[in-house]
């Protein structure tokens, strides 16, 4: 998939319900280390308010995209109604969506279904 930012994984994170790790359903083992909740994406949606040039500016400013990449993503939003603009952990995508909202763009997060 092109047109999004792949975020590096953050190591050493533990989700804990016991203070030591997360108990598995059996209640007999602990899961140690990073808990992977799967990849997520930040999606920008078309709206009747923002100018196309403004959307390009926001994508370049927030994500560091080149002008051609930001322009292509903006056209995808305009023509298809949406575009994936970044990809990473849920926490990172929530942060990206909040930043997009602060700039006045409509955005949501979506879980990326992995092919089995």
Backbone bond lengths (Angstrom), bond angles and torsions (degrees), N, CA, C in turn:
res aa  C-N    CA-C-N  psi(-1)  N-CA   C-N-CA  omega(-1)  CA-C   N-CA-C  phi
1 X - - - 1.451 - - 1.521 108.09 -
2 X 1.314 117.79 133.75 1.450 121.44 179.69 1.512 109.96 -111.25
3 X 1.343 115.32 162.04 1.451 119.80 173.48 1.508 114.57 92.32
4 X 1.317 117.72 15.07 1.452 118.73 177.25 1.512 109.19 -136.53
5 X 1.291 116.45 164.11 1.447 122.30 178.43 1.517 108.78 -95.40
6 X 1.318 117.26 124.45 1.461 120.97 174.81 1.518 107.74 -88.46
7 X 1.309 116.72 121.40 1.456 121.70 -179.37 1.519 109.84 -87.51
8 X 1.344 118.15 139.30 1.462 119.73 175.20 1.525 110.35 -68.03
9 X 1.313 115.74 146.90 1.466 120.01 178.86 1.516 109.75 -69.54
10 X 1.312 115.65 145.15 1.456 120.95 176.24 1.519 107.89 -98.10
11 X 1.312 116.69 120.83 1.458 120.75 -177.44 1.512 112.51 -88.81
12 X 1.319 114.68 165.27 1.445 120.90 173.13 1.517 115.80 75.83
13 X 1.314 118.44 12.02 1.461 120.84 -178.91 1.522 108.50 -90.43
14 X 1.325 116.91 134.80 1.460 121.44 177.36 1.513 110.38 -123.75
15 X 1.306 116.47 133.26 1.461 121.58 171.24 1.512 105.63 -100.54
16 X 1.315 116.53 126.90 1.453 118.87 -171.57 1.517 112.01 -132.67
17 X 1.315 115.29 134.46 1.459 120.07 169.83 1.520 110.12 -107.74
18 X 1.352 116.33 -9.37 1.457 120.94 -178.00 1.515 112.18 -115.33
19 X 1.320 117.76 -6.98 1.451 121.68 -174.47 1.514 111.85 90.63
20 X 1.331 118.23 -12.84 1.463 121.99 -177.82 1.522 111.99 -120.90
21 X 1.265 118.68 -15.00 1.455 122.81 -175.90 1.509 108.45 161.89
22 X 1.289 117.61 -175.17 1.463 121.07 179.28 1.520 108.49 -103.25
23 X 1.308 116.57 128.15 1.464 120.55 179.26 1.527 109.58 -74.70
24 X 1.307 114.31 137.29 1.453 119.98 174.73 1.520 108.73 -75.85
25 X 1.323 116.45 167.35 1.462 120.88 -177.62 1.526 112.89 -56.13
26 X 1.319 116.99 -29.57 1.461 119.79 -179.03 1.517 111.25 -71.83
27 X 1.336 117.27 -21.03 1.449 121.23 -178.82 1.511 112.94 74.60
28 X 1.343 118.16 8.28 1.461 120.64 -176.75 1.516 113.49 -109.54
29 X 1.303 118.58 -12.09 1.462 120.29 -176.90 1.515 109.95 -131.12
30 X 1.317 115.09 156.62 1.457 121.22 175.89 1.517 108.98 -110.41
31 X 1.300 116.03 140.96 1.448 121.86 175.17 1.513 106.84 -97.47
32 X 1.309 117.80 115.78 1.460 122.16 -178.28 1.519 110.14 -102.87
33 X 1.327 116.14 156.03 1.454 121.93 175.26 1.512 111.76 88.17
34 X 1.349 115.71 -165.62 1.465 120.17 -175.85 1.523 112.07 -64.58
35 X 1.301 116.08 139.86 1.457 122.16 174.13 1.522 106.63 -103.07
36 X 1.320 116.97 119.09 1.458 121.65 -177.95 1.524 109.33 -90.94
37 X 1.309 116.89 121.37 1.463 119.67 178.40 1.514 110.72 -101.65
38 X 1.315 116.77 16.03 1.447 120.67 178.36 1.510 111.91 84.17
39 X 1.319 116.59 163.11 1.464 119.55 179.82 1.529 111.82 -76.80
40 X 1.319 115.21 148.49 1.462 123.53 177.88 1.519 108.14 -127.80
41 X 1.321 116.16 160.31 1.463 120.18 177.44 1.521 110.19 -132.61
42 X 1.328 114.53 153.06 1.461 121.51 172.21 1.524 106.81 -100.77
43 X 1.324 115.99 127.43 1.463 122.19 -176.36 1.519 109.14 -116.39
44 X 1.333 116.22 129.02 1.467 121.89 174.29 1.519 107.33 -97.38
45 X 1.335 115.99 135.68 1.460 123.12 -177.42 1.521 110.82 -109.46
46 X 1.322 115.29 149.44 1.460 120.95 177.47 1.531 109.95 -65.76
47 X 1.310 115.53 146.19 1.461 120.85 174.31 1.521 109.00 -145.44
48 X 1.318 117.75 159.58 1.463 120.86 -178.13 1.523 113.18 -85.92
49 X 1.325 118.17 6.59 1.460 121.40 -171.00 1.524 113.38 -101.76
50 X 1.332 117.03 -50.45 1.460 120.83 -171.24 1.524 112.52 -82.31
51 X 1.317 115.23 137.37 1.458 121.21 175.89 1.523 109.70 -69.99
52 X 1.324 115.91 149.80 1.458 120.27 179.48 1.526 111.20 -59.73
53 X 1.313 117.03 -40.34 1.469 120.33 179.55 1.528 111.23 -63.66
54 X 1.327 116.53 -33.52 1.464 120.48 178.27 1.528 110.62 -68.44
55 X 1.333 117.64 -41.36 1.462 121.37 178.47 1.528 109.68 -61.31
56 X 1.327 117.31 -43.35 1.468 121.19 176.57 1.527 109.83 -58.82
57 X 1.321 116.69 -46.31 1.465 121.45 179.68 1.531 111.24 -58.71
58 X 1.323 117.60 -45.61 1.467 121.36 -179.13 1.529 110.37 -63.38
59 X 1.321 118.00 -45.55 1.463 120.91 -179.31 1.524 111.57 -63.13
60 X 1.316 116.94 -38.73 1.468 120.37 177.35 1.520 110.91 -67.62
61 X 1.328 116.61 -41.54 1.464 121.16 -177.19 1.527 111.85 -69.82
62 X 1.323 117.41 -47.94 1.466 120.61 -174.90 1.525 113.78 -76.81
63 X 1.337 116.88 -37.04 1.458 119.84 -172.46 1.527 114.02 -113.66
64 X 1.314 117.30 -5.29 1.456 120.39 178.33 1.518 114.10 72.03
65 X 1.331 117.23 22.28 1.455 120.16 179.25 1.521 110.81 -68.20
66 X 1.331 115.51 150.05 1.460 120.30 171.84 1.525 107.95 -67.29
67 X 1.325 116.41 163.02 1.465 119.40 178.96 1.530 111.49 -59.29
68 X 1.358 119.47 -46.16 1.471 118.39 179.52 1.536 113.63 -60.49
69 X 1.332 117.78 -39.81 1.464 120.60 179.73 1.524 110.78 -67.28
70 X 1.328 116.89 -46.50 1.469 120.84 179.13 1.527 110.34 -61.93
71 X 1.324 117.26 -39.64 1.465 121.69 179.42 1.530 110.54 -65.13
72 X 1.340 116.96 -42.40 1.466 120.81 178.68 1.532 110.84 -63.00
73 X 1.343 117.13 -42.61 1.464 120.39 178.03 1.522 111.25 -64.68
74 X 1.330 116.57 -40.81 1.467 120.32 177.89 1.529 110.27 -61.27
75 X 1.339 117.40 -42.86 1.466 120.16 178.51 1.524 111.16 -64.15
76 X 1.326 117.00 -36.50 1.460 119.95 176.79 1.527 110.28 -63.29
77 X 1.322 117.09 -42.98 1.467 121.05 176.29 1.524 109.61 -59.99
78 X 1.321 116.50 -46.83 1.464 121.85 -176.61 1.532 111.91 -65.07
79 X 1.335 117.00 -43.96 1.461 121.06 -173.62 1.529 113.75 -87.62
80 X 1.335 117.15 -36.25 1.467 120.70 -176.43 1.526 112.88 -104.10
81 X 1.331 115.87 -9.35 1.457 119.95 178.45 1.511 115.02 91.94
82 X 1.344 117.69 -9.37 1.458 121.34 -177.64 1.520 110.55 -165.92
83 X 1.333 115.45 159.47 1.463 121.02 173.51 1.519 108.81 -154.45
84 X 1.325 115.87 140.41 1.456 121.50 173.14 1.518 107.64 -79.28
85 X 1.332 116.68 124.35 1.465 120.13 -175.50 1.519 113.61 -111.95
86 X 1.328 118.19 -16.82 1.462 120.45 173.94 1.511 109.41 -157.06
87 X 1.324 114.76 164.53 1.454 120.84 -175.30 1.521 108.66 -147.39
88 X 1.332 116.78 138.90 1.457 120.58 179.17 1.512 110.55 172.37
89 X 1.327 116.41 -151.54 1.462 120.78 179.44 1.524 109.74 -72.54
90 X 1.304 115.79 163.41 1.470 119.86 178.98 1.528 110.80 -59.33
91 X 1.320 116.71 -44.14 1.462 120.85 -179.65 1.533 111.39 -59.76
92 X 1.321 116.77 -43.39 1.464 120.66 178.76 1.526 111.32 -64.89
93 X 1.335 116.62 -40.44 1.463 119.63 -179.23 1.525 111.32 -70.16
94 X 1.329 117.76 -35.25 1.465 119.88 174.61 1.523 110.13 -61.52
95 X 1.322 116.56 -40.07 1.466 120.75 177.36 1.526 110.85 -65.04
96 X 1.343 117.08 -44.60 1.470 120.35 178.91 1.524 111.05 -60.93
97 X 1.333 116.90 -42.76 1.468 120.55 -179.79 1.527 110.40 -64.69
98 X 1.313 117.85 -40.44 1.467 120.35 176.85 1.523 110.90 -61.45
99 X 1.328 116.66 -41.13 1.471 119.60 178.21 1.527 110.86 -65.56
100 X 1.330 117.53 -40.88 1.468 120.66 177.31 1.522 110.67 -63.19
101 X 1.327 117.38 -41.62 1.471 121.00 176.74 1.523 110.73 -61.25
102 X 1.329 117.09 -40.07 1.469 120.62 179.89 1.526 111.19 -61.31
103 X 1.324 117.07 -27.57 1.463 121.82 177.73 1.535 111.32 -91.91
104 X 1.326 117.53 3.48 1.460 121.08 174.71 1.513 116.06 88.33
105 X 1.334 118.07 12.41 1.461 120.13 178.60 1.524 110.34 -95.45
106 X 1.333 115.40 148.08 1.467 120.68 174.03 1.518 107.61 -81.55
107 X 1.328 116.88 126.29 1.460 120.60 -178.64 1.521 109.95 -151.64
108 X 1.323 115.00 150.59 1.459 121.98 177.19 1.525 108.60 -139.48
109 X 1.343 115.45 168.32 1.460 118.93 172.07 1.518 108.39 -106.48
110 X 1.327 115.23 151.06 1.463 121.64 177.41 1.514 108.77 -138.42
111 X 1.305 115.61 141.46 1.465 120.38 173.36 1.525 107.42 -74.53
112 X 1.308 116.49 137.06 1.462 121.67 177.72 1.519 107.67 -92.37
113 X 1.311 115.83 119.88 1.463 120.58 178.40 1.520 108.34 -77.48
114 X 1.324 115.30 122.59 1.458 120.20 179.36 1.514 109.51 -84.44
115 X 1.342 115.67 141.58 1.465 120.56 177.14 1.516 108.76 -73.42
116 X 1.315 116.10 134.59 1.469 120.12 -179.35 1.500 110.44 -89.28
